Amino acid sequence: MQFVSYIGASGATWGLVVGDGVVDLGARGPHGSLKAAIAAGDLMDIGAAAQSESPDAALADIAYLPTIPDPEQIFCAGKNYKDHVEEMGFEMPDHLTLFIKANSTLVPHQGQMIRPKVSECLDFEGEICAVIGRETRHVSEAEALDCIAGYTIMVDGSVRDFQKHSVTAGKNFVATGPLGPVMTTADEIPDPSTLHVTTRLNGDVVQDCSANMLIFDIPYIISYLSKITPLQPGDVVATGSPAGSGAGREPLLWMKGGDKLEVEVPRIGTLAVDIVDET
């Protein structure tokens, strides 16, 4: 099943994707958001019951929201694809590198990703994300996938000149973190290492890699994070980005106003945004 967060007739809502349409589950209750349904533990039952319902709107007509509009935590793995580490000239890491993104970075599918006026170095990094399905603490790698509600896509927008002196700064400019378009439930993707991410800038493929190139795989990341803090339902875990980012190219390739960016992950969909210059 696939679920989507969007703006419905009465405001922010969420729904089940049925064909080319969406069944408004926020209007039907009992939960007003996808995150609330995940937290309540009845997401799959609600979705199964709604599969026979007629869509309330066409996907082509809705205004998307970020898959989880208000995650409590957004964790991101850095330097986590073998080919990306090699292209950047780094040594293969012995330990997982992590940073946190703020909710203010989030942008929906078909939204606008903002290139800040203080920099020309806005880079693209397409990523596969896991959405946490229940409170998770000290989970083993063997059990980690059972704690995932589903998978979605993120662009980890990186302002590279600021990132050189502060990872937190470079990764947290407003409206630089597209998230969407939908969440595919974990039962549809029993082995996330088989996923493949392709990023296109203005129609040209700039990243193209399988998740089997991850240095630290998704079960390891979830287990590691759960040792640090309790993971909460709806938390987003971005798993890293493969080779091809603008910072690893010669000449360097930065995004600018008027560009169009797409990140495609089969079995999840294609996250598409427009790049606009901050005014």
QUITA-V895543 format. One line per field, one symbol per residue. ss: DSSP state (H for helix, E for strand, C for the rest). psi: psi as a letter, one per 20 degrees, with the letter a starting at -180 (. if undefined). burial: 1 if it has 9 or more other C-alpha atoms within 8 Angstrom, else 0. Layout:
ss = ???
psi = ???
burial = ???
This chain:
ss = CEEEEEEECCEEEEEEEECCEEEEHHHHCCCCCHHHHHHHCCHHHHHHHHCCCCCCEEHHHCEECCCCCCCCCEEEEECCEHHHHHHHCCCCCCCCEEEECCHHHEECCCCEEEECCCCCCEECCEEEEEEECCCECCCCHHHHHHHEEEEEEEECCEEHHHHCCCHHHHCCCCCCEEEEEEEEEHHHCCCHHHCEEEEEECCEEEEEEEHHHECCCHHHHHHHHHHHCCECCCCEEECCCCCCCHHHCCCCCCECCCCEEEEEECCCEEEEEEEEECC
psi = qpqqproahjbparrppocjappohhhirjpirgghhghijkghgggghihiqpqiqqhiiqoqrqgohlqhpoqppqljpghggghikrqpqiqppqrpqqhiiqqrpjapppoqijqjloqqopqpqqppirppplqrhhighijphaqaqqonppnhhhhhioggghjkqqljmqobhrppqhhimhniiiqpppppokipphqoqqiijpgorghggggghihgqpqqpiqpopjrqaqiqhijqorqoqqrpiqpppppoqigbpppqqpqpp.
burial = 011111110001111111001111110000111111111010100010010000101100010111111010111111111111111000000001001111101111111111110011111111111111111110101011101111111111111111100011111110111111111111001000101111111000111111101100111111101110011111111111111111111000111110111111110111111111100
